[in-house]
Amino acid sequence: MSEEKIMGGVVSLLENVLKLNGRSTHFSGETPLLGHLPEMDSLGAVGVLAGLEEKFHITIEDDEIDGSTFQTINSLVQFVGSKINN
């Protein structure tokens, strides 16, 4: 799956799971998430992880993620890409 397609899926998922009311239309790969997006708290992160597993048919283990996974849109896209390609 292309990085562009993963990016679109990740942004769409963030929009829906975090209920961003269209704010994701202004997101780029460098958009910061954790600590910058109020909706991306611990519950938001859990919802996003569950959504990523379902949307991309991947399994995410607890020890595979940390704060850097949610640093930016790009870091989340790269994480998902690494899971898809394994």
Secondary structure, DSSP 8 states (H G I E B T S, - for coil): --HHHHHHHHHHHHHHHTT-TTGGGG--TT-B-TTTSTT-SHHHHHHHHHHHHHHHT----GGG--GGGGSBHHHHHHHHHHHHT-
